[in-house]
Amino acid sequence: DGSAVRDYIHVSDLAFAHTQSLMKIKTSNESCCLNLGTGSGLSVMQIIKNVEAVSNKKVKYKIMPRREGDPSVLIADSSLAIKEIGWSPKYSDISKIIETSIKWYKKTC
């Protein structure tokens, strides 16, 4: 659809990866840099359509030109995280991310 493709990940998956990383540092006294993501991407337009489907509400949006230097596709390779800390995303289905986000928003607003 021409909109940017990104790798969306659930905050709980990120939190668990950080916990696993801290455990590795504690047990081995070593650290490393890891990419975290699902390894697949969705376009911004796909996100909008998914939000509309999950929320049963129309999303207002405006199509703007791509920002200079912004890559059209940006997807994480988490293979090192799998190897180093035994991590992989568990909750990062896009519908689950959206449902969780809506529930959080309703509690805080």
Secondary structure, 3 states (H helix, E strand, C coil): CCCCEECCCCHHHHHHHHHHHHHHHHHHCCCCCCCCCCCCCEEHHHHHHHHHHHHCCCCCCCCCCCCCCCCCEECCCCHHHHHHHCCCCCCCCHHHHHHHHHHHHHHHC
